[in-house]
Amino acid sequence: MSIQHKIALLAEAAKYDVSCSSSGSHRAPEKGKLGHASPPGICHSWAEDGRCISLLKILLSNDCVYDCAYCVNKSSNATERVTFTPEELVRLTIGFYRRNYIEGLFISSAVVISPDHTMEQMIEVVKILREREGYNGYIHMKGIPGADLKLIEKAGRYVDRMSLNLELPTTRSLQLLAPQKTRNEILLPMDYLKGRIIESKQSRMGDIFVPAGQTTQMMVGASDDSDYEIMTLAEGMYGTRAMKRVYYSAYVPIFQNEKNLPSTLTSPLLREHRLYQADWLLRFYGFGANELLSPDRPNLDITIDPKAFWAISNLNLFPVEVNKASLDTLLRVPGIGPISARRIMQSRRFGPLTYEGLKKTGVVLKRAKYFITLGGRYYGSGEFEPTAIRNQLIVSDSTIGGKSINQLSLLDAYAHTMPELIKG
């Protein structure tokens, strides 16, 4: 079988894993080695749906022993099965990198034979890259749940980032759609990685272990799990497991006749978008999951962003006077972000801010004006009332959505050079 054919199949199958990012590593360039992973050395490129494409994102294999209902690679699916040898994947990575088509590697795989066997093969790829080829660039590996922790440890010494995907938010969903996987098989290596990462940072021996941290991914829309369950779990991941990022992947309806999956042919991309916005509020704005959602209100309102919905639901706290409000209060105003909030605090040292002055801080006034006053003056249009404000904000949000979910194909763009790359 030709390498071109393997690439076509395994690059296509890899697009469903969004848990990859090339930020956070600081491996500096070294004499006699190829590439580096310091921040200036990682060039980000993004598809329209926000997925990172600067890495060679590919599967080692799609020949899976598991039969997860939602997965294109499930064992019962009648698809062509292919597997790279470690040497083939090494050649591709070096070939793409030397021609400046990529800035790093994201390697994942279906579970071939067993979790341990799969991890061993992926470790062989990264070991050859680091030790034989002198490759010093960015590598992100998807860990395989159920693999021996000794293999997780070994992989962690070669890669910059590792992800172990939760797949689904709750144990009941996992049992229903992926019964061969267990939550404990996923959480155990996560906890191990957290401990080793902390240990590595505290070590004075120069021990580098997964320097860019760990990430995870949850599928949205394949099960009936609520946004409240999803965000509560994400909050726990950031807190107790020091997760670098939690990714949310809109369920792509591949199979139409799977009894345990939604019958709709529409992917919940707008819901995914709102979850990312809520996630941002958890990470950078000081919100708690229980402020945004509750058992009585378990799902986000997809017609309006979570911060604006929270503000409208707590209108008794508004409007806030920009010239007197604390930093924490400013961060809760729709249209004011961390950077603009700090600019406001700095500008106030020199005198009261005016409406024109506020524009220069980067505040999105078409949203913020409904929740603020400046020198006691309110600049919002219409009544200061939840329904009226909500309707105004929905109009400004009306352009969200409608984007393609296709991953931009690096391989299509450089198809004419493929034979040259393979020769390496």
ZAMARGU-4260 file (C-alpha; in steps of 0.2 Angstrom, whole numbers, plus 5000, padded with zeros to 4 digits):
<rodrens>
0) 5000/5000/5000 | 5007/5017/4996 | 5011/5030/5009 | 5000/5043/5000 | 4985/5032/5002
5) 4989/5029/5021 | 4991/5048/5023 | 4974/5051/5015 | 4965/5039/5026 | 4974/5043/5043
10) 4975/5062/5041 | 4956/5062/5037 | 4952/5052/5052 | 4963/5062/5064 | 4952/5078/5061
15) 4939/5072/5074 | 4952/5074/5089 | 4952/5093/5093 | 4962/5091/5109 | 4978/5098/5101
20) 4987/5115/5104 | 5005/5120/5101 | 5007/5133/5115 | 5016/5132/5132 | 5032/5123/5128
25) 5049/5131/5129 | 5062/5119/5122 | 5075/5131/5115 | 5085/5128/5099 | 5101/5117/5101
30) 5116/5116/5090 | 5116/5101/5079 | 5097/5098/5082 | 5082/5101/5070 | 5069/5114/5075
35) 5064/5120/5092 | 5048/5122/5102 | 5050/5139/5110 | 5035/5151/5108 | 5042/5160/5093
40) 5046/5144/5084 | 5028/5138/5084 | 5018/5145/5070 | 4999/5144/5073 | 4987/5142/5058
45) 4968/5140/5061 | 4954/5133/5051 | 4938/5143/5051 | 4930/5132/5065 | 4945/5136/5076
50) 4955/5120/5075 | 4974/5121/5075 | 4982/5115/5059 | 5000/5120/5061 | 5004/5103/5067
55) 5005/5087/5056 | 4990/5080/5064 | 4989/5061/5060 | 4984/5044/5067 | 4997/5030/5068
60) 4983/5018/5064 | 4964/5017/5062 | 4964/4998/5065 | 4954/4999/5082 | 4949/4985/5093
65) 4936/4995/5102 | 4918/4998/5095 | 4914/5015/5102 | 4897/5020/5094 | 4902/5037/5089
70) 4919/5034/5081 | 4923/5033/5063 | 4937/5020/5067 | 4926/5008/5077 | 4929/4990/5074
75) 4912/4986/5067 | 4913/5000/5054 | 4917/4994/5036 | 4932/5005/5033 | 4949/5002/5026
80) 4961/4999/5039 | 4979/5005/5038 | 4994/5008/5050 | 5010/5017/5048 | 5026/5010/5053
85) 5036/5021/5065 | 5049/5024/5052 | 5036/5030/5039 | 5029/5042/5051 | 5046/5049/5056
90) 5050/5052/5038 | 5034/5061/5035 | 5037/5072/5050 | 5054/5077/5045 | 5050/5079/5027
95) 5036/5091/5031 | 5046/5101/5044 | 5061/5103/5033 | 5050/5111/5020 | 5042/5123/5033
100) 5024/5115/5030 | 5022/5111/5049 | 5029/5117/5065 | 5026/5101/5075 | 5018/5084/5076
105) 5001/5079/5084 | 5001/5060/5085 | 4986/5050/5090 | 4980/5032/5086 | 4966/5020/5086
110) 4969/5006/5099 | 4979/4993/5089 | 4979/4976/5097 | 4980/4983/5114 | 4983/5000/5123
115) 5001/4995/5128 | 5005/4990/5110 | 4998/5006/5103 | 5008/5016/5116 | 5024/5007/5112
120) 5022/5011/5094 | 5019/5029/5096 | 5034/5030/5109 | 5045/5022/5095 | 5040/5036/5083
125) 5044/5050/5096 | 5060/5042/5102 | 5067/5040/5084 | 5063/5059/5081 | 5071/5065/5097
130) 5086/5053/5098 | 5091/5048/5080 | 5084/5063/5070 | 5089/5076/5083 | 5071/5083/5081
135) 5069/5097/5094 | 5052/5103/5089 | 5035/5102/5096 | 5026/5085/5099 | 5009/5082/5106
140) 5004/5064/5109 | 4987/5057/5113 | 4989/5045/5127 | 4980/5028/5126 | 4968/5025/5141
145) 4972/5008/5149 | 4990/5008/5145 | 5003/5004/5158 | 5009/5019/5168 | 5027/5015/5164
150) 5023/5019/5146 | 5015/5035/5150 | 5030/5039/5160 | 5042/5035/5145 | 5031/5045/5133
155) 5031/5060/5144 | 5050/5061/5143 | 5049/5064/5124 | 5033/5074/5121 | 5029/5092/5125
160) 5011/5089/5128 | 5000/5074/5131 | 4981/5073/5130 | 4970/5059/5138 | 4952/5062/5131
165) 4937/5060/5143 | 4927/5057/5127 | 4910/5059/5136 | 4906/5069/5151 | 4898/5056/5162
170) 4901/5038/5167 | 4883/5033/5161 | 4887/5040/5143 | 4903/5031/5142 | 4895/5015/5147
175) 4882/5017/5134 | 4892/5023/5119 | 4910/5016/5123 | 4907/5001/5135 | 4925/4995/5132
180) 4932/5010/5140 | 4931/5015/5159 | 4932/5032/5167 | 4945/5025/5179 | 4957/5020/5164
185) 4956/5039/5159 | 4957/5047/5176 | 4972/5036/5182 | 4985/5042/5169 | 4978/5060/5171
190) 4982/5060/5189 | 4999/5052/5186 | 5003/5065/5173 | 4998/5079/5185 | 5009/5072/5199
195) 5024/5070/5187 | 5022/5087/5179 | 5022/5095/5197 | 5037/5085/5202 | 5047/5089/5186
200) 5044/5108/5189 | 5050/5107/5207 | 5065/5096/5202 | 5082/5104/5202 | 5089/5090/5191
205) 5083/5097/5175 | 5070/5084/5173 | 5058/5089/5159 | 5042/5080/5159 | 5027/5085/5147
210) 5032/5104/5149 | 5017/5110/5140 | 5005/5101/5152 | 4990/5090/5148 | 4974/5093/5139
215) 4957/5083/5137 | 4942/5083/5126 | 4924/5080/5128 | 4911/5076/5114 | 4896/5087/5114
220) 4879/5081/5108 | 4882/5063/5106 | 4874/5060/5123 | 4860/5068/5134 | 4873/5076/5146
225) 4868/5093/5151 | 4879/5109/5149 | 4879/5110/5168 | 4887/5092/5169 | 4900/5097/5156
230) 4905/5113/5164 | 4905/5106/5182 | 4917/5093/5175 | 4928/5105/5166 | 4929/5116/5182
235) 4935/5100/5191 | 4948/5096/5177 | 4956/5114/5179 | 4955/5113/5198 | 4960/5096/5204
240) 4969/5090/5189 | 4978/5106/5184 | 4972/5103/5166 | 4980/5115/5153 | 4964/5115/5142
245) 4948/5106/5140 | 4942/5105/5123 | 4924/5103/5117 | 4920/5093/5101 | 4903/5095/5093
250) 4897/5077/5089 | 4898/5074/5070 | 4884/5062/5065 | 4894/5049/5055 | 4882/5034/5057
255) 4863/5036/5054 | 4857/5020/5061 | 4866/5019/5078 | 4852/5017/5090 | 4861/5025/5105
260) 4866/5041/5095 | 4855/5056/5090 | 4846/5054/5074 | 4849/5072/5069 | 4861/5076/5055
265) 4865/5093/5062 | 4881/5095/5071 | 4879/5106/5087 | 4892/5118/5083 | 4884/5133/5091
270) 4882/5124/5107 | 4901/5120/5106 | 4904/5138/5103 | 4894/5143/5119 | 4903/5130/5129
275) 4920/5137/5124 | 4914/5154/5129 | 4908/5148/5146 | 4925/5139/5148 | 4934/5155/5145
280) 4924/5163/5159 | 4930/5149/5171 | 4948/5151/5166 | 4950/5170/5164 | 4935/5179/5172
285) 4933/5171/5189 | 4916/5163/5186 | 4911/5147/5194 | 4901/5134/5184 | 4887/5135/5197
290) 4885/5154/5193 | 4883/5151/5174 | 4872/5135/5176 | 4862/5125/5189 | 4852/5109/5190
295) 4837/5120/5188 | 4844/5128/5172 | 4856/5115/5166 | 4859/5121/5148 | 4866/5137/5141
300) 4855/5148/5130 | 4863/5146/5113 | 4855/5163/5107 | 4866/5173/5118 | 4883/5172/5125
305) 4885/5165/5143 | 4892/5181/5151 | 4878/5192/5144 | 4865/5179/5149 | 4872/5179/5167
310) 4872/5198/5167 | 4854/5199/5161 | 4849/5186/5174 | 4858/5197/5188 | 4852/5214/5181
315) 4851/5220/5199 | 4870/5221/5200 | 4870/5233/5185 | 4873/5246/5179 | 4891/5248/5186
320) 4900/5264/5186 | 4916/5262/5176 | 4925/5275/5186 | 4922/5267/5202 | 4920/5248/5199
325) 4933/5235/5205 | 4943/5225/5193 | 4933/5209/5197 | 4917/5219/5194 | 4923/5226/5178
330) 4927/5208/5172 | 4909/5203/5174 | 4903/5216/5162 | 4899/5210/5144 | 4911/5218/5132
335) 4925/5220/5145 | 4939/5208/5144 | 4954/5206/5155 | 4965/5217/5145 | 4952/5231/5143
340) 4948/5230/5162 | 4966/5233/5166 | 4968/5247/5154 | 4952/5255/5163 | 4961/5253/5180
345) 4977/5261/5173 | 4967/5275/5164 | 4958/5280/5180 | 4974/5285/5189 | 4974/5300/5178
350) 4956/5305/5179 | 4938/5300/5175 | 4935/5290/5159 | 4923/5297/5146 | 4913/5287/5133
355) 4926/5292/5120 | 4940/5287/5132 | 4933/5270/5135 | 4933/5266/5117 | 4952/5267/5117
360) 4953/5254/5130 | 4946/5240/5119 | 4929/5239/5127 | 4916/5232/5115 | 4904/5246/5118
365) 4890/5239/5108 | 4888/5226/5122 | 4895/5235/5137 | 4884/5251/5136 | 4869/5241/5142
370) 4878/5237/5159 | 4888/5252/5163 | 4887/5271/5167 | 4901/5284/5165 | 4900/5298/5177
375) 4882/5293/5181 | 4876/5293/5163 | 4868/5278/5155 | 4872/5275/5137 | 4861/5260/5133
380) 4847/5262/5121 | 4829/5257/5126 | 4823/5251/5143 | 4834/5245/5157 | 4825/5229/5157
385) 4830/5210/5154 | 4820/5207/5138 | 4824/5223/5130 | 4843/5221/5133 | 4842/5203/5128
390) 4834/5207/5111 | 4847/5221/5108 | 4861/5209/5111 | 4854/5195/5101 | 4854/5206/5086
395) 4873/5210/5088 | 4876/5191/5089 | 4866/5186/5074 | 4881/5183/5063 | 4888/5169/5074
400) 4887/5151/5066 | 4886/5144/5049 | 4904/5140/5047 | 4911/5124/5039 | 4917/5110/5050
405) 4929/5103/5038 | 4947/5103/5043 | 4959/5113/5032 | 4969/5100/5022 | 4988/5103/5023
410) 4990/5088/5012 | 4979/5094/4998 | 4989/5110/4997 | 5005/5101/4995 | 5000/5086/4986
415) 5011/5089/4971 | 5027/5088/4983 | 5021/5071/4991 | 5033/5059/4982 | 5047/5071/4987
420) 5042/5071/5005 | 5040/5052/5006 | 5058/5050/5000 | 5063/5062/5014
</rodrens>
